[in-house]
């Protein structure tokens, strides 16, 4: 009997080990973006079709942004995304999903952010399969794309580009107010004045009244390192464009205004961007400080540095 029990325990242990190994090996790698379709046409006409399809599939269009020629970005949300944003104090970033229409050569690419990838990056545990399915129904899903190799949810949960680079929980702290309403009002006022050469793209109020997410366009004639067109010309060079990286966000949580650090925000969408050489982080080295400078002004505070 003792020998039988030992054998049984050994079999159980082996089975558990196999199951654990299988689960680890089966963990799905994800890419930050999904290519919906590629075809002939013009950006404006395709954007109109995209917006109709999104609305027909339950999405609310909260903003639209044309960062440069031959590119348009439609930002959407729905109740699932908003509720997911309310699951933790800084979860509001997940509430906005971005759909890009980009003309490359004579072809128009329609692409969008991968909700599951973004949820993992933003530490949101909500199952967003319904959002992915709705985007696929509305627009299609040819393939996921972005870096040469994907990342698992575990990879993204603790992601940073390399030693010394910021994590998700190390954002820019842009400004502080006595209340959520005062903070939101200050951001609205500053964006209306295009402080820091910023433009308001959208606003999403997260359920619970403690978080508000703003989308911010960056167009600067004074400083190319705080200009979306220049930044993307350096980092978005692959045949399938990652235009849906834009726009950047500012999150108001209570009375605090923050934004994801650019060294995290850029890297999580372009994790295989090289450190040096052509089309590299080296070519946009001043960008993280320049973006912080612009967003600090958009948050109703004075710029701390003169770039």
RATA-V705237 format. One record per helix or strand of 3 or more residues. SS is the DSSP state (2 for helix, 1 for strand). FROM is the first residue (numbers start at 1). TO is the last residue. If there is no record, write none. Layout:
ss=[SS | SS]
from=[FROM | FROM]
to=[TO | TO]
This chain:
ss=[2 | 1 | 2 | 1 | 1 | 2 | 2 | 1 | 1 | 2 | 2 | 1 | 2 | 1 | 2 | 2 | 1 | 1 | 2 | 2 | 2 | 1 | 1 | 2 | 2 | 2]
from=[2 | 33 | 43 | 60 | 71 | 79 | 91 | 97 | 107 | 115 | 129 | 143 | 153 | 172 | 180 | 195 | 198 | 211 | 224 | 228 | 243 | 248 | 256 | 262 | 281 | 287]
to=[26 | 39 | 56 | 65 | 77 | 85 | 95 | 104 | 113 | 121 | 139 | 145 | 157 | 176 | 192 | 197 | 205 | 218 | 226 | 235 | 245 | 253 | 259 | 269 | 284 | 298]
